Amino acid sequence: MTSSSSSDTLRRPTVVVTGANGFVGTQVCHALATRGADVRAVVRRAGSAPTHPDVTEVVGDFADASFAA
């Protein structure tokens, strides 16, 4: 019989949201963060990601191969 550690059962999912500074993206970021996810908000302009304690802004463009790698 195996037992899982409490850290495995309490792990928060990490979710990447593209277009996070748009109307829908902002709502999605807030909804995911409110439900317990760690959110990575991908935006093209620094300072434009939704503000929430569990939302981390990531500036980049998926058209740039080095960013998407």
N, C-alpha and C positions, 0 to 999 in steps of 0.2 A: 504494500500500500504506500502510495506517495502522497506527500502533502505539498501544496503550493505555498510559497511565502506570501505574506500579506502585501509586499510591494508589487508582486505580480498581479494580484487581484485589484489593486488600487491604482494601477497605472492609468494616467490620463492620455487619451489619444491626441496625437498631433495632426492637425489638419491644415493643408495649404489652400488658401483661397486666392485665386487670381481675379483681377478686377475688383479688388477689395475696396477701392475708394469710390466706386459707383454706388448708385442707390440700392440695387439688389445685393451687391457684394458687402456693403456696410451692414445690411440687415442680417445676412448670412453669418458674418463674423460675430456680431453680437449674439445671435441665437446659439451658435456653436459654443462660444465662450461661456454663456450663461448656463449651458448644459454640461460644462465641465471640461471642454476641450482646450488644449493649448493651440492657439491659432497663429499661423504665419500668414500675414497679409502681404501679398505681392502687389507692389505698386510701382509705377514708373517715376513718380516724383516724390522725393523725400518730404516727410511731414504731411502726407495726404492719407495715411492709413487711419481707420477708425480708432478712436481712443477707448481702450478697455484694458484693465490690468492683465488680462490673459491673451491679449493680441500683440504680437510682435511684428513690427514693420520690417519688410524685406524689400529693398529697392532693387529693381532689375527689370529685364525684358527677356521673355522667353525666345524672342527672335535672335538674341545673342547666344551663340552656341556655348560660350564659356559660362554663362549664367545657368543655362539649363542642364549642364553636365553634372 
